[in-house]
């Protein structure tokens, strides 16, 4: 993200200095940055904790070690 900000700042500075601002390219860059951000958010939401269906909210003590049988 920091590199993207630096790149945008550099492009803006150069465009202001030599009057070579490329508006269509800036728009494409913004769309690309928005797409990357939405993919990053979707990936973060996919990794987010989701409670199991049917899980209760009542706190109970943990069962003793080895007492839970695992499926074979």
Secondary structure in CASP SS format (residue, H / E / C, confidence):
PFRMAT SS
TARGET T0000
AUTHOR 0000-0000-0000
METHOD secondary structure of the structure
MODEL  1
X C 1.00
X H 1.00
X H 1.00
X H 1.00
X H 1.00
X H 1.00
X H 1.00
X H 1.00
X H 1.00
X H 1.00
X H 1.00
X H 1.00
X H 1.00
X H 1.00
X H 1.00
X H 1.00
X H 1.00
X H 1.00
X C 1.00
X C 1.00
X C 1.00
X C 1.00
X H 1.00
X H 1.00
X H 1.00
X H 1.00
X H 1.00
X H 1.00
X H 1.00
X H 1.00
X H 1.00
X H 1.00
X H 1.00
X H 1.00
X H 1.00
X H 1.00
X H 1.00
X H 1.00
X H 1.00
X H 1.00
X H 1.00
X H 1.00
X H 1.00
X H 1.00
X H 1.00
X H 1.00
X H 1.00
X C 1.00
X C 1.00
X C 1.00
X C 1.00
X C 1.00
X C 1.00
X C 1.00
X C 1.00
X C 1.00
X C 1.00
X C 1.00
X C 1.00
X C 1.00
X C 1.00
X C 1.00
X C 1.00
X C 1.00
X C 1.00
X C 1.00
X C 1.00
X C 1.00
X C 1.00
X C 1.00
X C 1.00
X C 1.00
END
